[in-house]
């Protein structure tokens, strides 16, 4: 009995300790409510997950994964192969809209795959939407048609509303330059600090980088920011991981546990 | 799941028969049990205390728990209240006064987490209850069900979503009277 009382008192004391102030760091839901998270209410990149995240106070935006279908429509799906998470098989760039519209995720709720154009712009007002652009058809080992990708992006009306901040993310430097020619804000998806530094020096027009939390230190984040570039960290699931990322003082975190990240920053 | 139930069955039979005594079915006395447990759920690992009122046929229980991850590592209390009702499908008492209870259990829990707004998690589970011991006992519960998360949105609308949920707990109990 004494032990239990002690544990309860300890919990109260721990929960009352003062937290650091991370309120200036933007909190972004990775693929909606988080990627492959057991405690997420919906599957990543589903309309339900994205809308649920955007309606949460403290959520500054969401990141979604965008792939170009065979008939040139932009669809939200993370993995390279459809069979890994959905009822389909093959790759999104080999499927037409009429085939993709029939698919759903292999979950209890059977959320449908959705095109980018189906997102509700009213929920995105005042928020940031990160579009992670997939540029390779892994089934054919071919690059996708970047001119068609840019054309399709240009055709989606809500990507050009001033109330919604759109940031395009790619690991393809050629595509990044093409996108910037079309007046998009582009961040590079990089794997390490050295790579980030080289690419940012060679392409000074790029506005920021997206990098795995474990691949960059606090000092390196600071050095990238000193170049006038934004730093977005991703791949953090636990409270400890989120706190470690926040202590690096990035501009944004793309978190897999949105509730935990909002608690930490408020 | 099947292999787990089989394992529980083996555990019970081994404990009973290893004592080389005859298991006799007879009326189980009404008893009050205070127990403490850890419970794995969709949103956290909960540390719980329960109070159970056990009769011949039914076990009524009420409990209070805290999400360990969020309460200990995130400085944010995540309390959960629950009530449960279980039927003694199997209730045995050996000559050494070892009591075994096993039966289906229905459980309702309600948890609160302050994110910015208050998020409320209501769950309804159907599962089983297993208890073995005398004065001190080992208690195990598990179940599946549905849960609903509710909160007020940034536009002050009431937002809710439902999903599949589960729980599995182990703990120790102490009986008096």
Interface residues (C-beta under 8 A of the other chain):
Chain A: X4 X7 X8 X11 X12 X14 X15 X16 X17 X19 X38 X39 X41 X42 X48 X52 X55 X56 X57 X58 X59 X108 X109 X238 X239 X240 X259 X260 X262 X263 X264 X266
Chain B: X36 X42 X43 X44 X47 X49 X66 X69 X70 X71 X72 X73 X74 X75 X76 X77 X113 X114 X115 X116 X117 X119 X149 X151 X152 X153 X154 X155 X157 X159 X161 X162 X163 X164
